[in-house]
């Protein structure tokens, strides 16, 4: 079997694969949702919140602690309202607390 030395960017590869194209689109949508609600998040919590997957009309936010999850539960009505005004078709937000081993290392 002969390998080609041609390299492709992820974007180029995704254009050739409907499955990858869908994943790229969902990732972009999720990032756009996070940008939409970012100003509603208390500044101290922002580093502990990451955009997660979108499944239908349910968006998942990945959070670093149960304390952040509790605060976001309080903010959920405002977050959903902001998403709706921003044109995002999200009707529910699911919160997932990331395991300590899945978190990025803290910067020294």
FIPAVO-117563 format. One record per residue (C-alpha): residue number from 1; x, y, z; chain. Coordinates in steps of 0.001 Angstrom, whole numbers, plus 500000, padded with zeros to 6 digits. Example, Ala and Ser with C-alpha at 12.3 -4.5 7.8 and 13.67 -1.06 7.14 Angstrom:
% residues 2
LOZA num      x      y      z chaine
LOZA   1 512300 495500 507800      A
LOZA   2 513670 498940 507140      A
//
This chain:
% residues 108
LOZA num      x      y      z chaine
LOZA   1 500000 500000 500000      A
LOZA   2 501405 503341 498992      A
LOZA   3 500869 506425 501156      A
LOZA   4 500442 509890 499796      A
LOZA   5 502641 512640 501218      A
LOZA   6 499814 515143 500775      A
LOZA   7 498636 516675 504025      A
LOZA   8 495230 518163 504690      A
LOZA   9 493955 520505 507334      A
LOZA  10 491114 519320 509544      A
LOZA  11 488815 521742 507747      A
LOZA  12 489771 520309 504342      A
LOZA  13 489264 516748 505580      A
LOZA  14 485894 517634 507089      A
LOZA  15 484636 518950 503766      A
LOZA  16 485179 515487 502276      A
LOZA  17 483348 513709 505093      A
LOZA  18 479735 514534 506020      A
LOZA  19 480277 513132 509517      A
LOZA  20 483327 515290 510182      A
LOZA  21 481605 518306 508620      A
LOZA  22 478696 517856 511050      A
LOZA  23 481094 517644 514024      A
LOZA  24 482912 520801 512920      A
LOZA  25 479560 522589 512566      A
LOZA  26 478355 521464 516018      A
LOZA  27 481642 522542 517577      A
LOZA  28 481346 525982 515972      A
LOZA  29 477728 526277 517175      A
LOZA  30 478720 525322 520710      A
LOZA  31 481538 527894 520753      A
LOZA  32 479129 530545 519451      A
LOZA  33 476696 529722 522261      A
LOZA  34 479452 530164 524842      A
LOZA  35 480422 533537 523354      A
LOZA  36 476741 534541 523466      A
LOZA  37 476381 533914 527225      A
LOZA  38 479922 534832 528279      A
LOZA  39 479005 538290 529594      A
LOZA  40 476340 536764 531873      A
LOZA  41 478911 534553 533590      A
LOZA  42 480635 536026 536632      A
LOZA  43 484231 536825 535607      A
LOZA  44 485680 534499 538243      A
LOZA  45 483739 531524 536892      A
LOZA  46 484486 532008 533181      A
LOZA  47 487773 530025 533170      A
LOZA  48 485937 527067 534752      A
LOZA  49 483294 526797 532017      A
LOZA  50 483804 525194 528606      A
LOZA  51 481461 524636 525697      A
LOZA  52 480399 521033 525356      A
LOZA  53 478376 519100 522814      A
LOZA  54 475006 520101 521401      A
LOZA  55 472469 517297 521070      A
LOZA  56 469308 518519 519406      A
LOZA  57 468173 521517 521446      A
LOZA  58 470188 520567 524536      A
LOZA  59 473581 522169 525049      A
LOZA  60 476101 520768 527496      A
LOZA  61 478424 522987 529494      A
LOZA  62 481523 521380 530982      A
LOZA  63 482358 522851 534387      A
LOZA  64 485270 522366 536764      A
LOZA  65 483374 522089 540039      A
LOZA  66 480031 521474 541663      A
LOZA  67 480128 525065 542958      A
LOZA  68 480271 526404 539391      A
LOZA  69 477484 524019 538384      A
LOZA  70 475306 525278 541257      A
LOZA  71 475800 528915 540223      A
LOZA  72 475044 528111 536573      A
LOZA  73 471825 526344 537614      A
LOZA  74 470761 529631 539202      A
LOZA  75 471655 531502 536010      A
LOZA  76 470009 529008 533626      A
LOZA  77 466837 531030 532918      A
LOZA  78 468929 534081 531997      A
LOZA  79 471328 531986 529931      A
LOZA  80 468497 530368 527966      A
LOZA  81 466873 533766 527375      A
LOZA  82 470169 535203 526078      A
LOZA  83 470656 532194 523781      A
LOZA  84 467139 532593 522378      A
LOZA  85 467689 536316 521757      A
LOZA  86 470992 535445 520089      A
LOZA  87 469191 533189 517616      A
LOZA  88 470363 529880 519092      A
LOZA  89 467834 527033 519113      A
LOZA  90 468715 525815 522613      A
LOZA  91 465891 524962 525028      A
LOZA  92 467878 523288 527810      A
LOZA  93 471363 523402 529271      A
LOZA  94 472935 520299 530757      A
LOZA  95 475838 520735 533179      A
LOZA  96 478618 518186 533442      A
LOZA  97 481261 518438 536138      A
LOZA  98 484548 517330 534654      A
LOZA  99 486646 514780 536490      A
LOZA 100 489820 516195 538040      A
LOZA 101 491991 514128 535653      A
LOZA 102 490148 515566 532617      A
LOZA 103 490847 519188 533568      A
LOZA 104 493680 521115 531974      A
LOZA 105 496673 521658 534217      A
LOZA 106 496684 524925 536144      A
LOZA 107 499178 527529 534966      A
LOZA 108 501899 528364 537444      A
//
